[in-house]
Amino acid sequence: MQPRGIRNNNPLNLRIGNDWIGEVQFPSDPLFEQFNSMLYGLRAGMVVLRRYILHYRRDNISKIITSWAPSNENDTQRYIDVVSGRMRLEENKTIRWSDEDQIVDLVSAMCYVETGFNISRDLIRQAYDMARL
């Protein structure tokens, strides 16, 4: 069986709580968002990530992951270490929303931790472009 984030087209495992473009009409998962396509799930995650970075100033791997995957539900330090290693970026180095390559690297690494799958970087880039508008 595929991981929940893949089945739900929600590779960043966003919890239910917002109305999103591309949500399935009749979801079957009581806890996590479900999308019509992976692109819409990635776009929703990008919108949340943009808010984290620009509005809440969670602008490094450590700050982002500590909020995204709190320690009461996750091995947060392991998550930080894996993302940092995959990005080849120290956990406290600044991440800029305007740096598309950096955001694609971040989301790619986060999707891997969340699902165990490597999501297409082209698809992640498309979602970034959609979330910038």
N, C-alpha and C positions, 0 to 999 in steps of 0.2 A: 504494500500500500504506500502511496506517495505521502510525503509530509503534508500536514494541514495547510501550510502556506502555499504550497503548489496546488493542492486540490481547490483551494479557495481563490486562486489567482491573486493572492495577497502575500507576496514573498517577504514582506517586512512584518507580517503578522500584526496588522493594526486591529485593535479591539473595536467592537461595535461602539458607536457613540456619535458619529457624524453622518450627514447625508452627503454621499459622494457621487460624482459623475461616474457612470459605469457600474454601479452596484447591481447585483442580481435582484430581481423583483421579489422573489420569494426565497430568502436565505434559509438554509438548513442548519447552519452553525450558530448556536445561541451566543457564542462569545466573540467570535472574530468576523470581521468584514468579509464579504464574498463579492467578487467582481466578475463581470462578463468576460474580461480578458486580462492577461497578465499586464498589459500596458496600462490599463486603468488602475490596477492595484499598485503598480509602481508609481503612477502619477500621484495617487493619494498619499503614498509614503513620502514622495518628494515634497508635496505641499506641507506635510507635517514637519519634515526636516527643514524646509525653508523657514518656517515659523520658529523652530528651535534656534536656528543660527541667527536670523535677522532680528527677531522680536525678543527672544529670551536670552540672547547672547551665549547660547551653548555652542561655542565655536571651536571645540576640539573634540577629539575622539572620546576622551574621558568624560567630559561634560555631557556629550550627546548620549553615549551608551548608558551612563549612570541613570539618566532620565528615561531612556527608551526601554531599558531592560533592568529594572530595579532589582536589588539583591534579594528582596523577599520572594521573587519569582524566578530568578536566574543566577547563574554563576557570572556575575557582572564583570569581575576582573578577568576571567577567562575570555569573555566576549570582547572586552577591550583589547586584550593581548592578541587575539586572533585578528581582529580588524586592523590593529596597528601593524602587525606582522604582514598581513596581506597587502596593506597600503604602503608598507615600508616608510611609515611616518610615526614619529614619537607621539604618544598619546596626548601630550599637552601642547603640541604644535597647532597653531591656528589653522582652521579650515575656513575658506571663504566661499560663500554661496556663488559668487561670480566666477569661480574657477571650475569650469565645467568638468575638466578631466579629474580634478580632485573629488568632486561630488560623485561622479560616475564610479571612481575607485571606492569611495566610501560606501555607496549603496550596494555595489557589487559585493564587497566584503561583508556587509550586514546581511544581505540576502543569503550568502553562503552560510553564515552562522545560524541564521533563522531556519534554513531549510536543508542545508547540506548540498544544495545544488548551485551550480554556476549559471546565473541568469545572463542572457545575451547582453553584452555591453551596448550593442546598437539599440536594443529595446530600452535599456536604462537611459541612454542618451535621448531617445525620443520622449520618454517620460519627463526628463529634466526640461526639455524644450517646452513641453505642455505645461509644466508647473511654473515656468517663468512668467507666463502671461497673466 
